[in-house]
């Protein structure tokens, strides 16, 4: 099941997420303690230095044939990029509003937050925090939209390779879009997507990827973004959000965007939603394969007996009223509840 | 010939069901993608399959409880039968006078992924093969990382080992300098980091030039990996307010190396890994103890850690066992009961299983973990490449469409192919999943058993819209020779009947005969040898029980289906061309002493040749595929 929280869009829920550097061989120092309240733009982690190769010195070395001097210094010269990384110092904002509940071994900070969560079908890239910014098509005067560096850009439709390159060149740190072709995404990531989504360690698999985190709400292809998703993202435009792109089918990790709710929305009596993924009459669902892939519809009937599809395969089925008003019959296994 | 050990499941807390008093059984199979539950009951003094239900498996968020999927599948059975089996989240047991509840619940499991085992120490190619054989019947995948000192003393120049092998590609010559040794260490630690093993198997008897050093290095690698992993410990997104720990999973060690160093290894790994000693792995005769120990590790590290497992165990009359273990029991039983060689095939979402059992007790299991037509599609494409997939398709398709299909199916493995194109792509992958599994079996140097009966199950086979599609997939992938029979288990029950037999053996036998193996596809005759191009390969004489006689000439390169329906029998005579063999030698005629059985497809004559050779020209190939599909009714 793609949606770990049950639905693709959950407007109010309590989540705990670890904010961490997203990189290995660096030293992360938490700047906050458990019990402390944090704001989305508050620095919570300081990255200090590269541990790099000295780790190797701790490995015992044995006498091996051909080894003249086993005690020789085994540090290798560092590459230019490594050297630059070595002196990097920065602080990371929380990205979430909430309470620190724990600090992890690698220097991450687990924050509990009242949030809206958008879960994607596929994505890539490390965890980043930035300001949600809706992409605007060029206006009548021909002036291009100015997008601040460090933003999380929302493109409410399919993306392509050129747009991804432009986004990265402009200093954007994350993009949320509806879909992309597998070829364009692989071209941008310079990675085999099958390898990437099959990884046993999704975080490790993100390390060599370009520094632009991407989340696709609908997945691969050219599928439009559902209106309710656009509405949620538009509503929180300007908020700081936490974006994670890592996707691993094997590990059960999927991309997500977590937007902490403003305090005014979390008043007394606020209750988190408890999404039920079971498909029942009246459920809003998304079709995830076949001719109607990407279509959103409402369940109007659940067939008692198996139905036969064009392939000849028989399966339990449901009748859907799609957003365009048409009625279709699709296998029950090919729909996912979204709300 | 090899005989694999078999680990039977122990009795669960609710054991003690008296087989003679069992009148209803719920049997659940929790697969990677789907959970299937079957209700067995007594009809006219015979155990029969009463109803089936299935639902997505629920070991991952948002449910994170394996019993939820089982309950959802049971709800389907409740809907069909009008009986109630669940009350307040528990299974009603025993069966009530009004028909609610069941006497026995049992489960088999293949969800949870394979046990990732890294093989360390003095790992040469022979030991690597033995370790592969040792885990061939388990949901496990092995990756060999020979110790640096072992590589240094056995290879003239550094060789590529493990997941990352780029360091030496431009500088592969000369001596093992300290820098090279350091790089080898770094590479091995990276390899372990990439593999994220759950278990380690240390092998080698310390009689090589490197002495015991490889064993010592294996321990040091594990210590370094544990330290590295602890440093990376964090938390990944979980469901709701929880977050799952990541980065550190304690690696358990099986020590199958030199016995005199076992205590030294224990001391070195103290605090980092629990060490279980097994007999040194030196020859094929010694793979049994390693296999049993690895099976126990799988139970402990994978199966028992599935969310909801404790509840499932509590429900069960007998401890849940793996689906592969259950299938192996049935296949061996069938081979001995019917005194024939039986090949069983189970193509699942993340695992493809092939089991060969001989009438004399021979048994070859091959659980190809990670290869399947759900989450395992990506591994198939990466292993075989695009051409081997598209060669089975009777239409043009580009690489992007195939890759997009694979990724979408990996992300949504439960979906049903609704159009013919998707169905044919999935069947192409099923063929390659099976071919890869056959190749893996042969790679382990097991002696092949020619099957008298091929028994097929798994979603992609069981749900075929046309029986001919299942027959063609099996013939294309297994490429049997001579005379064999094909049977399809549409109930997907055969993988559970071994487990059923542990509590109700009579039920297992009766359901197998009454329901599971009732879809007999037919007898197949597969001539091999040198088939004369464009000429008759085989003349087939059929004498039906009503006395009617038919003679059919089968051209080389073709498939013919001769009508012979289920429950029909006929006497078969085969007259091969001089260079063609039907199992008795080139040109030797054959007349069956006993009548052969018909089936849902009929009597299939596959004269396409062995090995099966597909035309290189795309148009010609597609036309040929369509011809074969039409001939067999696919």
Interface residues (C-beta under 8 A of the other chain):
Chain A: X1 X2 X3 X4 X5 X6 X13 X14 X15 X16 X17 X18 X20 X24 X55 X56 X58 X59 X60 X61 X62 X63 X64 X65 X66 X67 X68 X69 X70 X72 X74 X76 X102 X104 X105 X106 X108 X110 X112 X121 X122 X181 X182 X183 X192 X193 X194 X195 X197 X198 X200 X201 X202 X203 X204 X219 X220 X221 X244 X246 X249 X250 X251 X252 X253 X256 X275 X277 X278 X288 X289 X290 X291 X293 X304 X308 X309 X310 X311 X312 X313 X314 X315 X330 X331 X333 X334 X336
Chain B: X56 X60 X61 X62 X63 X72 X79 X113 X116 X148 X149 X152 X153 X175 X176 X177 X178 X179 X181 X182 X183 X185 X186 X189 X193 X194 X195 X196 X209 X210 X213 X216 X217 X220 X224 X227 X228 X230 X231 X232 X233 X234 X235 X236 X237 X238 X239 X240 X241 X242 X243 X246 X247 X248 X375 X378 X379 X381 X382 X400 X403 X404 X406 X407 X408 X409 X410 X411 X412 X414 X415 X416 X417 X418 X419 X420 X422 X423 X463 X465 X466
